[in-house]
Amino acid sequence: MARPTRAIINLQALRHNYQLAQTLAGAGRAMPIVKANAYGHGAINVARALEPKVPALGVACIEEAVELRDAGIRKPILLLEGFFSEEELAVAATQNFWLMVQNEWQLDAICRPHRGKPVVAWLKIDTGMHRLGFQPEQAADIYQKLQSSPQVADEIVLATHFASADDLHSDFTTRQIELFQQCTRGIAAPCSLANSPGLLGWPEARAEWNRPGFMLYGHSPFTEPHPEAEKLKAVMTFRSEVMAVRDLSIGESVGYANTWTAQRPSRIATVPVGYGDGYPRRAENSTPVLINGQRAKLVGRVSMDMITVDVTELDPVNIGDEVILWGENLSANEVAVCADTIGYEIMTRVHNRVPRITTQ
Ligand SMILES: Cc1ncc(COP(=O)(O)O)c(C=O)c1O
């Protein structure tokens, strides 16, 4: 019998979520973002499942793109951070990796004669994230420079990235959209603005190219209910099984540093999952855990390989009973809040020692 901790990856849910993204994109295209091992879901399996339907895929860096090519993925792959060296540029040119161009060095390098075919460039404009990209007032000149270079393929995409589209009440996104529209007015090129919250919640952000990531994995990027986000289906079920059950008397504690002490006679189930698997160590007492489909509460510190759960009020719990850390009936977002983080982070952190099992 193997350690029962697994991440079950439901590819049907993934395809459903991609279909929703594509529907929202309307006449535009939806490029699935599969960086960081497809947000912890397994980049190769996710890319293989989506490839027949998608125009291209997006990753952060060339290592991630090469991994997908080596696995047989043939569609274009956009490197969201662009390239870091001339060598990467040469590889990109031969491998049909598309390049985000976000600084002067990349701009000069891509326009200089390089080995290989012309590369596809996306021009990143900084409309307020202030992380990467050219100033809005530079957009027309830089576009011109890219367009006149024989090293750059004809279709150049104008792109920007939102800082707070997950906040549906902030007008910052509206200002970013307006600034983007102003500085690209008169340039006859396709545009790309929307990430998941942009695509789901900001119709005016939808454009020729859209870059959904988080939503594809089935969770809402918003903290409030949203009608489109409610259609999403969780792709990952992080599950395990009870490995031990014991009774504690009043006054007995559980786990490292005795951070939880029984205030009543208590039954504790031990589950073989911990921060070494990606379960967040900062998850506080009372973080929900599903045991046999019933909600129970995490108690005591999360260890590297185990957690402990108060099952006193549940129907009798036995060794081997099913435990869900997050999935369809317990959102990763809810667990994330209990660990003072976001669903993006906890899914991305599911460790490699956890086998990913795909279901079709
Ligand atoms: C440039 C860019 N586009 C798109 C995405 C996808 O964002 P999300 O996962 O919120 O859909 C990211 C993710 O961080 C990104 O950096």
The ligand as a Gaussian input file, in Angstrom:
#p B3LYP/6-31G(d) Opt

LIG

0 1
 C        1.605000      38.468000     -17.946000
 C        0.602000      37.511000     -17.390000
 N       -0.497000      37.222000     -18.094000
 C       -1.441000      36.377000     -17.639000
 C       -1.303000      35.770000     -16.409000
 C       -2.402000      34.851000     -15.904000
 O       -3.035000      35.437000     -14.797000
 P       -4.226000      34.690000     -14.053000
 O       -3.642000      33.472000     -13.475000
 O       -4.705000      35.657000     -13.020000
 O       -5.237000      34.397000     -15.086000
 C       -0.176000      36.044000     -15.635000
 C       -0.039000      35.427000     -14.315000
 O        0.514000      35.908000     -13.389000
 C        0.807000      36.938000     -16.144000
 O        1.903000      37.230000     -15.433000

